[in-house]
């Protein structure tokens, strides 16, 4: 089962991010844009995990969630991960990073205690808007053209998600949720 641990995004914020996606589309030649229902912030990608590993992940999520209170974050600027002439475009996080980093650190520790190696690249918090995007103009111009409001993200819990295809459509299915304190 291909899984990751995420912070889910509430529907109102997904709608706002959908508006930002539309703005990006008007400046793009092509791209694979994230379906609104799949928008999330990945805390930790786990990859292919057997069933017994899923239980260990749930235990780690329980232990990490006991150590931190619910908190808020604020959307940040549009960002990119260049891949040749294509890009992964994402929305960053402006405020709330210390609490998010603590949650990530606690989760990494709890996962490591259950036999999962630490993630090498660390946390780079973002919400992916689209992949394989080819822009009509340089990214800097796009970033200046798109205004991002200080929208609040309520972080009340963490979710174990399965990445699967349902009738050929990439779908993220919540399989376990754990509230923060």
Order of alpha helices (4+ residues) and beta strands (2+ residues): beta-alpha-beta-beta-alpha-beta-beta-alpha-beta-alpha-beta-beta-beta
